[in-house]
Amino acid sequence: MSIKRIKLEDVEKSKGTTDKAVIDNMTETDISEGILADIDSPNLIDKELKEFKQFPKKGENEKD
């Protein structure tokens, strides 16, 4: 994999190519199939997912 360096001002001008309508219309089956097809995805089972710790959102657990 190669690294492409770009200037900060070019990042601010760039626009994504994601089609939001396609994402919004995806079913759970579509998502699951996509996960299984992705070789970089760890494809965790429910038991493994329960082992993750949930961290509070910023500001949720901060002391005054």
Secondary structure, 3 states (H helix, E strand, C coil): CCCCCCCHHHHHHCCCCCCHHHHHCCCHHHHHHHHHHCCCCCCCCHHHHHCCCCCCCCCCCCCC
